[in-house]
């Protein structure tokens, strides 16, 4: 099965996509709603501060996470914890 991901936001009870997907009639779709709103594309100031603080702590501890693909970036974002 091929999977595509489209990002959108709920506005007045409807999903508004950044880029309108073209879907064939009768297509099966799944909606996944993350528990926490974390977006690498549009982070909040709190998320940016947290990411910088965590990055500096990891750098000071000699820990690095090398990003070589979109999957690596997604894994890193999913492992982040907001306080």
N, C-alpha and C positions, 0 to 999 in steps of 0.2 A: 504494500500500500504506500503510495506517495502522500506525504504530508506537507502542507504549506501553512505558514503562520502569517496572520494578518493582525496588526495592532489597531485597536480602536478604544474608544471611551464611551461610556453610557451617558447619554444626555436625554433627559425626559423619557426614560424608559426604553430608549432605542439605542442600538449600537451604531456609533458613527466611526467609520474606518478612516485612517489616514489616507490610504489608497484603496479605492473601491475595487473589491475583488470581482472577477468575472466567474460566476459559478454556473455550471450546467443545470438545467431544470432537473429536479429530483435528486440533486447531490446530497449526500449525507454529510452533515457538519457537526462538529463538537465545539462547545464553548468551554474554555478553561479559564477559571477566574482565580488568580493567585490570591493567597491570604493577605499578603502585604503588597502594597503598590510600590514596586521597585522598577524603575526604568532607566536603562543606561542612556537612552536617547533624551529624556527630559527629566533629569533628577531634580529633587527639591534641594534648597540650600542645606537642609539638615542632612540629606543623603550625601551631598558633596563633602560636607565637613566630616562626616563619619568615614567616608571612603579615604579621604586624605589622612585622617588620624590613624586608621587601620593600616594604610600603606606605609606611613612613617614608622609605626610600631613594627611592622613586618620587616621593613628595611633594616631597622636598628637591631632586630633579632637575627638578621641574616637569612630571613625567609623570603623567597621570591616565587612568584607564580607567572610563568611564561605563557603568554597568549599567542597561540599560533593559528587559531581558527575561531570562527564564530561560536563553535561548540565550547571551546575553552572559555570564551567570554561569558557565555550563558552559564556555565558551571560556576564561574567565579561570582557572578551576580546572585545566583541561587544560594550560594554559601554565605553571603553577607547577611549579617543580623543587625537590624535596626534597634537602637536603644531608646 
